[in-house]
Amino acid sequence: MSRVVPCRRCGVDLHHHGEVTAVDLVCAADDLEGKDRVDLILECDCCGTKFNAFVPVDDFKVIE
């Protein structure tokens, strides 16, 4: 069972009422911390609030 990730604005569970879009890849040379990152936008389907996150590529799990 996954944990609830609430929208900061309306409180709905973003696992069921949100959508993630990968916007861009940021290479380590352009990152302040020197890490390869993926720029993500998470949008709440209920209230339309958008959240931005830069997630290090190393945090992604390999799916085989």
N, C-alpha and C positions, 0 to 999 in steps of 0.2 A: 504494500500500500504506500502510495506517495504522500508526502506531507502537503498541506494546503499552502499555497502561495497567494496571499490576499492582495488584491489591487489596493494601492495606497489611497485611492480616492473613494471607491464605492464598496470595497471589501469583498467582492466576489472572488471565488477561487480561479486564479488565472490558468490552472491546469485544464480547466473545463471551459473557461470563457475568455481565453486569450490566444493570441497568435504571435509567433516569433518570426522575424524576418532578418536574415543576414544581409547587412547593408554593404559592408566593405571588409577587406582584409588590410591590416596595418602591419607592415614589416618592422622588424626589430630596429632597423636603422632610423625609422620615423617615430618610434615610440619613446616616451620619456624614461621608461624603465628598461628599455632595451629588450622588450619581449615581442614576439609575433602575437598579434591579437586579431580577434574577429569582432567587428562592430555590429552589435545586435540592437534591434528595436523590438520591444514587447508591447503589444497593444491590447487593451482591455476591450472585449467585444460588447460589454454592457454600457460603459460610460465614455469610451473612446480615448481614455488617457493613454499616452505613449510614454514608455520608459526606455532609456538608452543605457547600454552596458557595453564595455569593452572586456571581452573574456579572453584570457590567455589561451593560445592554441594548446599548450601543454595540459590544460584542464579538461580538454575533450577526451573522451574514451574512444579507443579504437574498436570498431565493430567489424567482426570478421565473418 
